[in-house]
């Protein structure tokens, strides 16, 4: 296992990066595989802070705060946080990968076809 991002192998520490899911202003999210002994593998979402923000304590603290708050949430409709760490000055969060469209895409598509989204609150 390597402790750095290797372009050809697409690894980041113990994770094998499969594809980029999203890019935002602060970080990018990858679909990745966590690897363990005996061929153990698990699909995860890996959120990595952009390299130029790793030296900025404010942005690092925002990522840490996000992880601390998110890990306290427990509900079947909220993905779990597994880990918060730093590899070669790149801070990251590993979280449960949930396959499917995100809410933004669903709402955007509903708007494109002029369909209201029903919202029921009990």
N, C-alpha and C positions, 0 to 999 in steps of 0.2 A: 504494500500500500504506500502511496505517496502522500505527502502533506502539502501538495500544491496542485494547482490547476494545470494539467498537461493537455495542450491543444489536441494532439493526435489521439490520446487515450481518453480524453474528456473525463478525467477523474478530479475529485476534490476531496482530499483526505480519504476516508473509507467509502466515499460515495462515488458511484459511476453516473455521470450526467447523461441522460438519454435525450432530452430536448428541452429547449427553453419554452416555458408556458407563458410568461408575461414579463414585461419590463416596465418599471415605474420610475418616478423621479429619484427615489432613494435606493431601490434594490431591484433585483431581478429574481424570478422564481423559475426553478427547473424541476422537471420530472426527473427523479433520480432513483437509483437502487442502492439501498443500504446492504452491504455485504457482511457476512459473518462466516464462522467456521462451518465446515461440512457442506458447503454449497448453499447455506442460508441466504436468502435474499428477500427484501421487502421493498415495494414501491413506496416512495415518499415524495413530498414536495419540499424542496430545499430553497429557502429564501436567503440570498446572499446580498449584503450591502454592497453598493458600488465601491470600487477600489478608491476613488477620489474622496469618499466620505469616511473611510476607515480611520483616517487621522483626525477627523473632526469629532471631538468628544460629544457635541450636541447630537449628532446623527447616530452615533454609537449608542448613546443613552436612550434615544427614541426607539431603537430596535430592541434594546434590553427591556424598556418599559412595555413595549408591545408584547414581548414574550411573557413577561411577568403577569400582565393583565390577562392575556389569552389563556395561559395555563390554568387560571382559576375558573374558567368557564367550562361547565360540564353539561352538555345537552346533545341529544342525538343529531341535531341539525348543525352542530358546530364541530369543525375538524379539530382534532387533538394536537397539541404541541408536544413533541417528543424531546427536543433538545435545543439548547442555546449554546453556541460555542464560537471559537475563533481559531482559524487555521491560517498560518502565515499572514497575520494581520487582516484577514478577511472574516468579518463577523457574520454569523449565519443562524438561522432558525430551521430546524427540521420539523415538519408537521405531517399530519395524515394527508395522503393524496386521495381526493374524492373526484372520481371521473364524472364529467358532465359539464354542461354549460353553466357559467356563473350568472348571477342575478343581473349584472349589467348587460350581458349579451341577450338575456331573455327579455328584459325591459326594452332594449333598443329594437329588437325584432318586433315586439308587440307594437311599438311606436311606428315602425316602418309599415306595418299592415293595418294601422289604425285600430288596434284592438286594446280595450281596457283590460287591465289585469285585476281579477277579483281579489280583494283583500278581506279576509275574515279574521276578526279578532274575538276570541272567547273571553 
